[in-house]
Amino acid sequence: MAAQPHFERTIRSAVEFSGVGLHSGAPVSMRLVPAPAGSGIVFRRTDLDNFEITATGRNVAKVSYATSLMRGSVLISTTEHLLSALIGYGVDNVIVEINNLEVPILDGSSLPYIRAFDETGLKQQRRKREYMRILKEVEVRDGSKFIGVYPGKGYAIDYTIDFPEPIGYETFRGDLATGDYSRLIAPARTFGFKEDEAMLRNMGLIRGVSDDSAIILSRKGVENGPLRFSDEFVRHKVLDLIGDLALAGRRIEGRVVAERAGHAMHTALVQRLLRDRSLWEMAHGYDEISEPEPVRATARLHPVTV
């Protein structure tokens, strides 16, 4: 029997979040609202006469310590965790109403979004979901840093990081098509080194960081453990990657390999794909092994102490 096509989905009802921006430290209120089929993900600045910015690689602005979008002179910053949750959970269409320029950091992961989606549920829409099926390999290199995407089944990701101790070398391999995003990726939190704090604050960054919104590392180890996974650092890089690649406008069908990459290289790959239509074709779905599983409690995770 032929596989049934996947259809686009939106959230069943609005969900609200409040917090502070990771870099600005400014208070933020944000509301996700159901959107019609074919809308995609649209940010709406309620503090600027509902000015809208579509989440697409063509609107990428700054990508140093976070991924920001800009249209005209209007900015939306630190979008990657929310975009990752949406693409990972299978939300195709949503309007993000936000009253400031930075998405709230919450707990530094995508888990708060997943829990909200579990609670409200998703609504299937009458439009087939489009996938970007990779036809030719695409690679971006910067010294020892690398990211590439290749033809393949599902949405396979192979990510390697190599940071100073206490992180070191970590590798994660998985497939977003299995529906395990909620359990294996979403809870992984952003992280930073305490020795870099003064420099970053002097640059006007991480003004909203706290022990509740990031993993803090020193030379001795994790200062605010326990970790949610023994390899939480590379899993968070995968989370960021999924959010950045969401700017292609749809899920990828293919295999992504990254080594020591970051936001700039992630979004450079997206822009390469969007510029060259011969690299991919539109498809209407691969078979996901299962729907995303709800994350009901941190007991399902694997806390360890570094």
C-alpha positions, 0 to 999 in steps of 0.5 A, spaced: 500 500 500 502 506 498 504 511 504 499 516 505 502 523 504 504 527 510 499 534 511 501 540 514 499 542 521 499 548 526 497 548 533 490 547 535 490 553 540 495 559 542 500 558 547 504 564 551 511 564 553 514 570 557 522 571 559 528 574 558 532 575 552 539 571 552 543 577 550 539 583 551 536 581 558 530 585 556 523 582 558 519 578 553 512 576 552 511 571 546 505 568 543 504 562 538 498 563 534 495 558 529 496 560 522 493 557 515 496 552 511 501 555 507 503 560 511 510 558 514 513 561 520 512 568 521 514 573 526 510 579 528 513 584 532 507 587 536 511 593 539 512 595 531 505 595 528 505 588 527 511 588 522 512 581 520 518 577 518 518 570 515 523 565 517 527 564 511 534 564 509 533 570 505 532 574 511 538 572 515 541 577 518 547 576 524 549 569 526 555 570 530 552 568 537 545 566 535 541 566 529 537 573 527 532 575 522 531 582 519 527 585 514 528 592 513 530 595 519 526 590 524 530 585 527 528 578 530 534 575 534 535 568 537 530 564 533 534 557 533 531 554 539 523 556 537 525 554 530 528 547 532 522 546 536 517 547 531 520 543 525 522 538 530 515 537 532 512 538 526 509 544 526 509 547 519 504 554 520 504 558 526 504 566 527 509 568 533 507 574 536 513 578 540 513 584 543 521 585 543 527 584 538 529 577 542 526 570 543 526 569 550 531 564 552 527 560 557 531 554 560 536 554 554 533 548 550 526 547 546 523 543 552 518 548 554 515 549 547 515 541 546 511 541 553 506 547 550 505 543 544 504 536 547 498 540 551 495 544 546 496 539 540 496 539 533 491 540 527 492 537 521 491 542 515 488 540 508 495 541 504 501 536 503 507 538 507 513 539 502 520 537 503 526 539 500 529 532 497 537 533 496 539 531 489 546 533 490 552 534 495 553 541 498 559 542 502 561 549 506 568 549 509 572 554 513 578 551 516 577 545 520 570 547 520 565 543 516 558 542 514 555 538 508 548 535 506 548 529 501 542 525 498 539 520 503 533 517 506 529 521 512 533 527 515 539 524 518 544 528 522 551 526 524 554 532 528 561 532 531 564 537 536 571 538 539 571 544 545 576 545 550 575 541 557 571 539 560 567 538 554 572 535 549 570 531 543 563 528 542 559 525 536 551 525 535 548 521 530 540 520 529 535 521 524 529 527 525 524 522 521 524 517 527 520 522 531 525 522 537 526 529 537 522 531 543 526 525 547 533 526 544 534 533 542 529 538 545 531 538 552 539 539 551 541 546 553 545 551 551 552 552 554 558 557 555 564 558 559 565 562 565 571 565 563 568 568 557 563 571 561 566 578 562 568 579 555 561 577 552 558 582 557 562 587 554 560 586 547 553 587 550 551 579 550 549 574 555 545 579 559 540 575 560 543 568 562 542 565 569 543 558 572 536 556 570 537 558 562 544 555 560 549 550 562 555 554 566 562 551 565 569 552 568 575 549 568 573 544 573 567 542 570 559 543 570 557 548 575 550 548 575 549 540 574 547 535 573 546 534 565 540 532 562 544 527 558 552 525 558 553 528 551 548 534 552 553 539 549 553 536 542 545 534 542 544 542 543 549 543 537 544 538 533 538 542 536 541 549 533 542 546 527 535 543 526 533 550 528 537 554 523 536 549 517 528 550 518 530 557 515 530 553 508 522 553 509 521 546 510 524 539 512 530 536 509 530 529 506 537 527 506 543 526 510 547 532 514 554 532 516 557 537 521 564 538 524 565 544 529 560 548 525 556 553 528 550 558 526 554 562 521 556 555 517 549 552 518 545 558 515 551 559 509 548 552 507 541 554 507 543 560 503 547 555 498 541 551 497 536 556 496 540 560 491 541 553 487 534 550 485 538 544 481 541 541 488 534 539 490 527 537 488 520 538 492 517 532 495 511 531 499 513 526 504 518 521 507 515 516 512 516 518 519 517 512 523 513 515 529 509 521 531 514 525 536 513 522 543 511 527 548 516 528 554 513 527 560 518 528 565 525 529 566 526 522 569 526 519 562 532 523 561 539 521 563 542 525 568 549 525 570 554 529 573 561 531 570 
